[in-house]
């Protein structure tokens, strides 16, 4: 693609965040070119499909059709070409241009452009990070801040002729398609690395490090054959206790305030506890005496999970802070002669093989792990020195994979940032894509 260039002439838009705009573009308040459709119906009595904010992918406006939702209350009707704009602060980046009709959560505004704006152009304008920042600054409410039509309608939208809007949209569709394809390839590489990481862990904790070791049949499908000198026994024999955590009370800025580790603090890749944005709760001295954590304890996810991420993840506590775990987590203390890092990896292998799924009970949409059933599963028990060697080996091998994964993640972040910047530049007139369209027409004709 040719180097992007600016328009020949610009004028002041009168809006600080927009700055200068092409001299032939218009700038009007959104309420003069867009209608807010407030057509509410009872979703239960309607035969139209219902969509929630979960169905819309953040920052791309793509629809997730694989999520089926059912509403039991009031919903907004929308038609082909309407723009669905999430008005809750965490979901302001959820913007979808409908290519069908249906019902949507009342937490989304239904915007319908008038004659001077095309739906596609409005969609990309609403996806512009600079526009979302302005909307974010207008949100109100403490627990769940949300934007309002009254606030958004007073913002200005800048736009060229319908013909030029279509040129801009065609340019964005082409360029963003290329960027998305690159992101998809990088994500595929990440997935392959994750599979490789899991395979390395499972092989080491079930087969050991000596390829010439005599083997025996475990009689367990996911374990297969294991070293002859290893013990095969119940997982419960690796621990001395497993005790549910405590949530405590709101922080009071006294000596009982301490870190309370939640499932959200699990680093599911590195299998440790994240050390940032930790929750502080007020925990009684008695509860801390009974449930206080120490470095080397394992933390077992007892409640939560979902279809794509089963409950039962285990991480190693590496925090030196005075801490407990929440009531959705169990503190697992290992028995003597058990290496904490080895058993963290072993639990990860169990999780990868979905052995934990046999111990999951579900009610009201929440998965709960029956720890008694889980710890009754069979596991491999190498001698302690061998446990340590396996853990040391896996530390090195997983670090190599993690380093490659981080590099790929950085590439994805940069591509996503470029994607968003390109949208803003195109819909606010910072780049002139008309000549690119002409170049493409010439190439196609040739």
C-alpha positions in Angstrom: 0.0 0.0 0.0 1.2 3.5 -0.8 2.4 5.7 2.1 -0.6 7.4 3.7 -0.9 11.1 3.1 -2.9 14.0 4.5 -5.7 16.0 2.7 -4.5 19.2 0.8 -6.5 21.7 3.0 -7.7 21.7 6.6 -9.8 23.8 8.9 -10.4 24.0 12.6 -13.1 21.6 13.8 -13.8 23.7 16.9 -13.4 20.5 19.0 -10.1 20.1 20.9 -9.9 16.3 20.6 -10.7 16.4 16.9 -8.3 19.3 16.0 -8.2 20.1 12.3 -10.4 18.4 9.8 -10.4 18.4 6.0 -11.8 21.8 4.7 -14.6 20.1 2.8 -15.8 17.9 5.7 -18.8 18.9 8.0 -18.9 18.9 11.8 -22.3 18.5 13.5 -23.6 17.4 16.8 -24.5 13.7 16.7 -28.2 14.3 17.5 -28.6 16.2 14.2 -27.4 13.2 12.1 -28.3 10.2 14.2 -31.5 9.0 15.9 -31.6 7.1 19.2 -34.1 4.3 18.7 -35.8 3.6 22.0 -38.2 0.9 21.1 -38.6 -1.4 24.1 -40.5 -4.7 24.1 -40.9 -7.7 26.4 -38.3 -10.1 25.2 -40.3 -13.1 26.5 -43.2 -12.3 24.3 -41.1 -11.7 21.2 -40.0 -14.3 18.7 -36.9 -12.3 17.6 -33.5 -13.4 18.6 -32.0 -11.6 21.7 -28.4 -10.3 21.8 -26.4 -9.1 24.8 -23.2 -7.2 25.0 -21.4 -10.6 25.3 -22.3 -11.2 21.7 -20.2 -8.2 20.5 -16.4 -8.4 20.3 -14.7 -5.4 21.9 -12.9 -2.9 19.6 -13.8 -4.8 16.4 -17.6 -4.7 16.2 -17.7 -8.3 15.2 -20.6 -10.5 16.3 -20.1 -13.6 18.3 -22.9 -15.9 17.0 -21.7 -18.8 19.1 -23.1 -17.2 22.3 -26.8 -18.0 22.8 -28.5 -15.7 25.3 -32.0 -15.6 26.6 -33.6 -12.5 28.1 -36.4 -12.6 30.7 -37.0 -8.9 30.7 -37.3 -5.7 28.6 -35.1 -5.3 25.5 -34.5 -2.8 22.7 -35.6 -3.6 19.2 -33.1 -3.0 16.4 -33.2 -3.3 12.6 -30.8 -3.9 9.7 -28.2 -1.1 9.6 -28.6 0.1 13.2 -25.6 0.6 15.3 -25.5 -1.1 18.8 -23.3 0.9 21.2 -22.6 -0.5 24.6 -23.2 2.2 27.2 -21.7 0.6 30.3 -18.1 1.8 30.9 -16.4 -1.6 30.6 -18.2 -2.2 27.3 -18.0 1.2 25.5 -15.8 -0.4 22.9 -18.5 -2.9 22.0 -20.0 -1.4 18.8 -21.8 -3.5 16.2 -23.5 -2.6 12.9 -26.4 -5.0 12.6 -26.8 -7.0 9.4 -30.0 -8.5 10.8 -32.8 -7.5 13.1 -33.5 -8.6 16.6 -33.5 -7.6 20.3 -30.6 -6.2 22.3 -29.9 -5.6 25.9 -31.1 -2.2 27.3 -27.5 -1.6 28.2 -26.9 -0.9 24.5 -28.0 2.2 22.7 -29.6 1.6 19.3 -28.3 4.3 16.9 -29.8 4.8 13.5 -28.0 7.2 11.1 -30.0 9.8 9.0 -29.4 10.5 5.3 -26.0 12.2 5.7 -24.2 9.3 7.4 -23.8 5.7 6.3 -24.1 3.0 9.0 -20.6 1.7 8.2 -19.0 5.1 8.7 -20.9 5.7 12.0 -19.8 2.3 13.2 -16.1 3.1 12.7 -16.5 6.5 14.1 -18.0 5.0 17.3 -15.1 2.4 17.4 -12.5 5.2 17.3 -10.6 5.1 20.6 -10.6 9.0 20.7 -14.4 9.0 20.5 -14.7 6.3 23.1 -12.4 8.3 25.4 -14.8 11.2 25.1 -17.8 9.1 25.9 -15.9 7.5 28.8 -15.4 11.0 30.3 -19.2 11.6 30.2 -20.2 8.4 32.1 -22.0 8.7 35.4 -22.7 6.4 38.3 -20.4 4.8 40.9 -20.9 1.1 40.9 -21.6 0.6 37.2 -20.8 3.9 35.3 -22.7 4.2 32.0 -23.1 6.7 29.2 -26.3 8.3 28.2 -27.8 9.4 24.8 -28.1 12.9 26.2 -24.4 13.0 26.7 -23.3 11.3 23.5 -25.8 13.3 21.3 -24.1 16.5 22.2 -20.7 15.3 20.9 -19.7 16.3 17.4 -19.2 13.9 14.5 -17.2 14.9 11.4 -17.9 13.5 8.0 -17.4 14.0 4.3 -19.9 13.2 1.5 -21.6 9.8 1.3 -19.4 8.8 -1.6 -16.2 9.6 0.3 -17.5 7.9 3.4 -17.9 4.7 1.3 -14.3 5.1 0.1 -13.1 5.4 3.7 -15.1 2.4 4.7 -13.8 0.3 1.8 -10.3 1.3 2.8 -10.8 0.3 6.4 -12.5 -3.0 5.5 -9.5 -3.9 3.3 -6.8 -2.8 5.7 -8.4 -4.1 8.9 -9.0 -7.4 7.2 -5.3 -7.7 6.5 -4.5 -6.7 10.1 -7.0 -9.2 11.5 -5.5 -11.9 9.4 -2.0 -11.2 10.8 -3.4 -11.1 14.4 -5.1 -14.5 13.7 -1.9 -16.0 12.5 -0.1 -14.8 15.6 -2.9 -16.1 17.8 -2.5 -19.5 16.1 1.2 -19.5 17.0 0.3 -18.7 20.6 -2.1 -21.6 20.7 0.5 -24.0 19.3 3.0 -22.8 21.9 0.4 -23.3 24.7 -0.1 -26.9 23.4 3.6 -27.4 23.3 4.0 -26.1 26.9 1.2 -28.4 28.1 2.7 -31.4 26.3 6.2 -30.8 27.8 4.7 -30.6 31.3 2.5 -33.7 31.0 5.4 -35.8 29.6 7.8 -34.8 32.3 5.4 -35.4 35.2 4.2 -38.8 33.9 7.3 -40.2 32.1 10.2 -38.5 33.9 13.4 -37.2 32.4 15.2 -40.5 31.7 14.1 -41.9 28.4 15.8 -45.3 29.2 14.0 -45.8 32.5 12.1 -49.2 32.8 8.4 -48.5 32.5 5.2 -50.1 33.8 1.5 -49.8 32.8 -0.4 -47.4 35.1 -3.8 -48.7 34.2 -4.9 -45.1 34.0 -5.9 -43.9 30.5 -4.5 -40.3 30.8 -1.2 -41.5 32.5 -0.4 -44.4 30.3 3.0 -46.0 31.1 5.2 -44.5 33.9 8.6 -45.2 35.3 8.7 -48.5 37.1 10.1 -47.1 40.4 7.5 -44.4 40.7 4.6 -44.9 43.1 1.0 -44.7 41.7 -1.4 -43.7 44.4 -4.2 -41.3 45.3 -3.6 -37.6 44.9 -4.7 -37.1 48.5 -1.4 -38.7 49.7 0.5 -35.7 48.3 -1.2 -33.3 50.8 -1.5 -32.8 54.5 -4.7 -30.6 54.3 -7.0 -28.7 51.9 -8.9 -25.9 53.5 -11.3 -23.4 52.0 -10.4 -19.7 52.3 -12.2 -16.8 53.8 -13.5 -13.5 52.4 -13.6 -11.5 55.6 -14.8 -7.9 55.7 -14.1 -4.6 54.0 -10.6 -3.2 54.7 -10.5 -1.0 57.8 -6.9 0.2 57.7 -5.9 -1.7 60.8 -3.5 -4.6 61.6 -6.1 -7.1 60.4 -6.0 -5.8 56.8 -4.1 -8.2 54.6 -4.0 -9.6 51.0 -6.9 -11.9 50.1 -6.0 -13.9 46.9 -8.9 -14.4 44.5 -9.2 -16.7 41.5 -8.8 -13.5 39.4 -5.2 -13.3 40.8 -4.2 -16.7 39.3 -1.7 -16.5 36.5 -2.9 -19.5 34.6 0.1 -19.5 32.3 2.9 -19.2 34.8 1.0 -21.1 37.4 1.7 -18.6 40.2 -0.1 -15.7 41.9 0.0 -12.3 40.2 1.6 -9.7 42.4 -0.3 -6.6 41.2 -3.7 -5.2 42.0 -4.2 -7.6 44.9 -7.3 -7.3 47.1 -7.0 -6.1 50.7 -9.6 -7.5 53.1 -10.0 -7.3 56.9 -9.4 -10.8 58.3 -9.8 -11.7 61.9 -6.8 -13.0 63.8 -8.5 -16.3 64.4 -9.2 -16.8 60.7 -5.6 -15.8 59.8 -4.3 -18.3 62.4 -6.3 -21.1 60.8 -6.1 -20.1 57.1 -3.0 -17.9 56.7 -0.9 -18.8 53.6 2.8 -19.4 53.4 5.1 -19.5 50.3 4.9 -23.0 48.8 1.2 -23.6 49.5 -0.9 -24.6 46.5 -4.1 -22.7 45.7 -6.9 -24.7 44.2 -9.8 -23.0 42.4 -13.0 -24.4 44.0 -15.7 -22.3 42.4 -16.1 -20.4 39.1 -15.1 -21.7 35.7 -17.2 -22.0 32.6 -17.6 -24.0 29.4 -14.3 -22.8 28.0 -12.4 -22.7 31.3 -13.2 -25.5 33.7 -13.0 -24.9 37.5 -10.0 -26.6 39.2 -6.9 -24.6 38.2 -4.0 -24.9 40.7 -1.3 -22.3 41.1 1.7 -22.0 43.5 1.7 -19.3 46.2 4.9 -17.3 45.7 3.8 -14.2 47.7 5.7 -13.2 50.8 2.9 -10.9 51.9 0.8 -11.8 54.9 -2.2 -13.3 53.1 -5.2 -15.7 53.0 -7.2 -17.0 50.0 -10.8 -16.2 49.3 -13.7 -18.5 49.9 -13.7 -19.6 46.2 -10.2 -21.0 46.7 -8.8 -23.7 48.8 -5.4 -23.6 50.6 -3.6 -26.9 49.9 -0.7 -27.7 52.2 1.6 -30.4 50.9 2.7 -33.5 52.8 6.4 -34.0 53.8 8.6 -35.1 50.9 6.6 -33.3 48.3 8.1 -30.6 46.1 5.7 -27.6 45.6 6.8 -26.8 42.1 6.5 -30.4 40.9 3.0 -30.8 42.3 2.0 -27.5 40.7 3.0 -28.9 37.4 1.4 -32.2 38.1 -1.9 -30.5 38.9 -1.6 -28.6 35.6 -1.2 -31.9 33.8 -4.4 -33.2 35.5 -6.2 -30.0 34.5 -4.9 -30.3 30.8 -6.3 -33.9 30.7 -9.6 -32.6 32.2 -9.3 -35.1 35.0 -10.9 -32.4 37.2 -14.1 -32.5 35.1 -15.1 -35.7 36.9 -15.2 -33.8 40.2 -17.2 -30.8 39.0 -20.8 -30.2 40.3 -22.7 -27.3 38.7 -25.6 -25.3 40.0 -27.1 -21.9 38.9 -24.4 -21.6 36.3 -21.4 -21.8 38.7 -19.1 -24.8 38.7 -18.0 -26.2 42.1 -15.1 -28.6 42.5 -15.7 -31.5 45.0 -12.2 -31.6 46.5 -12.8 -35.0 48.1 -13.5 -36.6 44.7 -10.6 -34.7 43.1 -8.0 -35.7 45.6 -9.1 -39.3 45.2 -7.8 -39.3 41.6 -4.6 -41.3 40.9 -1.3 -39.5 40.5 2.4 -40.2 39.9 4.8 -40.0 42.9 8.5 -39.9 41.9 11.1 -39.8 44.7 11.6 -36.3 46.1 15.0 -35.7 44.4 13.4 -36.7 41.1 10.5 -34.3 41.8 12.9 -31.5 42.2 14.9 -32.3 39.0 11.6 -32.5 37.0 10.5 -29.1 38.5 13.9 -27.5 37.7 13.7 -28.9 34.1 10.2 -27.6 33.6 11.0 -24.2 35.0 13.7 -23.8 32.3 11.6 -25.3 29.5 8.4 -23.3 30.2 10.5 -20.1 30.5 11.7 -20.6 27.0 8.1 -21.1 25.7 6.9 -18.1 27.8 9.6 -15.9 26.3 8.4 -16.7 22.8 4.8 -16.3 23.8 5.5 -12.8 25.3 7.2 -11.7 22.0 4.1 -12.8 20.0 1.8 -11.1 22.5 3.7 -7.9 22.0 3.3 -8.2 18.2 -0.5 -8.7 18.7 -0.7 -5.6 21.0 1.1 -3.5 18.4 -1.1 -4.7 15.6 -4.2 -4.0 17.7 -2.9 -0.5 18.5 -2.2 0.2 14.8 -5.7 -1.1 13.9 -7.3 1.4 16.3 -5.1 4.3 15.3 -5.9 3.6 11.6 -9.7 3.8 12.3 -9.3 7.1 14.2 -7.1 8.6 11.5 -9.5 7.6 8.7 -12.8 8.7 10.2 -11.4 12.0 11.5 -9.7 13.0 8.2 -6.1 12.8 9.4 -5.3 10.6 6.3 -6.6 10.9 2.8 -7.4 7.4 1.4 -9.1 8.6 -1.8 -5.9 8.3 -3.8 -5.4 4.7 -2.5 -8.9 3.8 -3.8 -7.9 5.3 -7.2 -4.7 3.3 -7.2 -6.6 0.1 -6.5 -9.1 0.8 -9.3 -6.2 1.3 -11.8 -4.6 -2.0 -10.6 -7.8 -3.9 -10.9 -8.5 -2.4 -14.4 -5.0 -3.4 -15.5 
